[in-house]
Amino acid sequence: MNKKLNIGIVCYPSVGGSGIVATNLGNSLAELGHSVHFIAYEKPFRLNEKQKNVHFHKVYINKYELFKYPDYTLPLSVAIGSIHKKYKLDILHVHYAVPHATAALLAEQMLTHSGIKPPHLVTTLHGTDITLLAKNKHLYEIIKYSIENSCCVTAVSDYLAQQTKKILQTTKPIKVIHNFYSPKEVTKSKEKVRKSLNLKPTDFVALHMSNLREVKRIPDLLKIVSNFKSQENFKLLILSGGSFQQYKPLVKKLGIEEKVVLVENAQDIENYINAADFGLYTSGEESFGLSILETMSLGKPVVASRAGGVPEVITDKQNGFLCKVGDIKSFVSKIKLLEKDQDLLTSLGENARQTAEQEFSSKKIINEYLNYYRHI
Ligand code: GMT
């Protein structure tokens, strides 16, 4: 039988794709009997600390007034080193290149300096660490250095792996391990959830889940909805992991106050996805689109922009629809197709569920990570 591993996971704890993937990965590895040590400045959003084999180590950030900008990289590197000394990690898996891989390399140097063999460092690239930050000339060199000096690097889509090679001009091997999701049980009926949100059983409900950052193109989402202004039953349900405040003036300007229903920091996303009819995602850049997969996993078709790695998840007209980034008319016409044809909505939704189950299930992808760890 294979030895159980000691795995350190470094991630951003806030509501964001990379932290959610890291947390789901750690939770699943712990369920399989591996010891998982989460290292972050706060308890990750979806982490169940009470779960067996899961440990959470908080990184304390020094607020000394000489530092105008409190530094996170240094205490993180010290935390990694001390956790490794205590628990002898086999693998240190950091999610998001900066400063996580950088801090891990510092920890590696300090451990080696003390005569201790460091853990194998796996760096997983998630998206904006490359597509946004690596294009910044003030960060380019450190991102390239941190990636090239990691023992192993993975990316969450083929698109992101190619972008990394191109943007960083690197030949570092990058293993693609797609994101994954297996939905939890739905615990509240569609009717009950809709009632709690003041939505009618006959409403046609679009669902959008994101941190509402600029890259998600929320103004496009709202403009699409404004095309359905005269249709009383059309609603947009937003599960937000960020503030919606800045978009309120646009909602008012477009006159769609009655159409938008907002739920902040939802934990039981399955109940909300199940209560919607389809997913709507307008991103201008997306390395994978975890929310898209989450929506599909509950049998809901998604209309999304053909951005980055999204076509690795959605096949146009088979399990959803793809539109050109920013092409509001195209989004509206695809939504109208779904609205007037219940059979199409159901069949695309069923295909979406199958794609999620067959290609991106937790079981399949966790196995890929485990095989990769063992290979290392
Ligand atoms: O945009 C987010 O949701 C957060 C961001 C992150 O890095 O935390 O998400 C990125 O990682 C997700 C998980 O791997 C991917 O599914 C998202 O596509 C990616 N976001 C972008 O590329 C914009």
Boltz pocket constraint, residues with backbone or C-beta under 6 A from the ligand:
constraints:
  - pocket:
      binder: B
      contacts: [[A, 15], [A, 16], [A, 17], [A, 18], [A, 19], [A, 21], [A, 96], [A, 125], [A, 126], [A, 127], [A, 128], [A, 129], [A, 131], [A, 156], [A, 179], [A, 210], [A, 211], [A, 213], [A, 215], [A, 285], [A, 286], [A, 287], [A, 288], [A, 289], [A, 290], [A, 291]]
      max_distance: 6.0
